[in-house]
Amino acid sequence: MLLAIKQFFEDKLATNADTDSQQSDQKIELATAALMFELMKTDETIDAREKQALADVLRDTFHLDNATVANLVSLAESAAHEATSLYEFTSLVNEHYSYEQRVKLIENLWRVAFADTKLDRYEEHLIRKVSDLIYVRHSDFIRTKLAVKERLDAQ
């Protein structure tokens, strides 16, 4: 499955100065989806609300059509089930993402974690671990958590 992800990067994200912004967006899409599936499986149950939150994050954040979302979710689910460590995903994030994109990834992970209205301690631990592995400052880790929680409480 990691080969499929790498192939996705090679096919869709070949270096081209004219489409750097689009390529960067596509990288965020795949890494976000894969890490979110890692997050969803931490509490041993993948809630339908979490799956919906993943699709919503991909659709809303990246302005994707339903077919692209379905493709990314399928790739991410397979990758998350076959992955042996977070390094497989975080190394791609560190290689290709700006700091702002890494913070946005942490925010999106919080959105999925809070989707089922309860934050499992294992979910929080995984987000903290990902945050550390992609070198997001602790203050941004906390800020994104509080921002997502406040948005959900206001709904």
C-alpha positions in Angstrom: 0.0 0.0 0.0 2.9 2.4 0.7 3.8 1.8 -2.9 0.4 3.0 -4.0 0.8 6.1 -1.9 4.2 6.8 -3.4 2.8 6.1 -6.9 0.0 8.6 -6.1 2.7 11.2 -5.2 4.7 10.4 -8.4 1.7 10.4 -10.7 -0.1 13.5 -9.3 2.7 15.5 -7.8 5.6 15.4 -10.2 7.7 18.6 -9.9 6.4 21.4 -12.1 6.9 25.1 -11.3 3.6 26.0 -12.8 1.6 23.8 -10.5 3.5 23.9 -7.2 0.5 25.2 -5.2 -1.8 22.5 -6.6 0.8 19.8 -5.9 1.3 21.0 -2.4 -2.5 20.9 -1.8 -2.7 17.3 -3.1 0.1 16.3 -0.8 -1.8 17.7 2.2 -4.9 15.8 1.1 -3.3 12.4 1.1 -1.2 12.8 4.2 -4.1 14.3 6.1 -6.4 11.4 5.1 -3.8 8.7 6.0 -3.0 10.2 9.4 -6.7 10.6 10.1 -7.3 7.0 9.5 -4.4 6.2 11.9 -6.2 8.4 14.4 -9.6 6.8 13.9 -8.3 3.3 14.5 -6.6 4.2 17.8 -9.7 3.6 19.9 -10.4 0.4 18.0 -13.7 1.6 16.6 -14.1 3.7 13.5 -17.2 5.8 14.2 -19.3 6.8 11.2 -19.1 10.4 12.4 -15.3 10.2 12.3 -15.5 8.9 8.7 -17.9 11.7 7.8 -15.6 14.2 9.5 -12.7 12.9 7.4 -14.7 13.3 4.2 -15.9 16.8 5.3 -12.3 17.9 6.1 -11.1 16.7 2.7 -14.0 18.2 0.8 -14.1 21.5 2.7 -10.4 22.2 3.2 -9.2 21.1 -0.2 -12.4 21.8 -2.3 -12.5 18.2 -3.7 -15.2 16.5 -5.6 -16.8 13.3 -4.2 -14.9 11.0 -6.5 -11.5 12.4 -5.4 -12.6 12.2 -1.7 -13.6 8.6 -2.2 -10.3 7.7 -3.8 -8.3 9.4 -1.1 -10.4 7.8 1.7 -9.9 4.4 0.2 -6.1 4.9 -0.2 -5.9 6.3 3.3 -7.8 3.4 4.9 -5.7 0.8 3.2 -2.5 2.6 4.1 -3.5 3.0 7.7 -4.3 -0.6 8.1 -1.0 -1.7 6.6 1.3 0.9 8.1 3.8 -0.3 10.7 4.6 3.2 12.1 3.7 6.8 11.8 7.1 7.5 10.3 5.8 6.3 6.9 3.4 9.3 6.9 5.2 11.9 9.0 8.4 11.6 6.9 6.4 12.7 3.8 4.9 15.5 5.8 8.2 16.8 7.0 9.7 16.5 3.5 7.0 18.3 1.7 5.0 20.6 4.0 5.5 24.1 5.2 5.0 24.8 8.9 1.6 26.3 8.3 0.5 23.1 6.5 1.7 21.0 9.4 -0.3 23.1 11.8 -3.4 22.8 9.5 -2.9 19.0 9.6 -2.9 19.0 13.4 -6.1 21.1 13.3 -7.7 18.6 11.0 -6.7 15.7 13.2 -8.5 17.5 16.1 -11.6 17.9 13.9 -11.7 14.1 13.4 -10.9 13.3 17.0 -13.8 15.5 18.3 -16.2 14.3 15.6 -17.8 11.6 17.8 -18.2 14.2 20.6 -15.7 12.5 22.9 -11.9 12.8 22.9 -10.3 9.5 23.7 -7.0 9.7 25.6 -5.4 7.5 22.9 -6.6 9.9 20.2 -5.0 12.8 22.1 -1.8 10.9 22.6 -1.6 10.1 18.8 -2.2 13.7 17.9 0.5 14.8 20.4 2.9 12.2 18.9 2.2 13.3 15.3 2.6 16.9 16.4 6.0 16.1 17.9 7.1 14.1 14.8 6.2 16.9 12.4 7.8 19.5 14.6 4.7 21.5 15.5 5.2 23.8 18.5 3.3 22.7 21.6 1.6 26.1 21.7 0.2 25.5 18.2 -0.8 21.9 19.3 -2.9 23.4 22.2 -4.2 26.4 20.2 -5.6 24.2 17.4 -7.2 21.8 20.0 -8.9 24.7 21.7 -10.0 26.3 18.5 -11.6 23.1 17.2 -13.3 22.5 20.6 -14.7 26.0 20.8 -16.1 25.7 17.2 -17.8 22.5 18.1 -19.2 23.9 21.4 -20.6 26.9 19.6 -22.6 24.6 17.2 
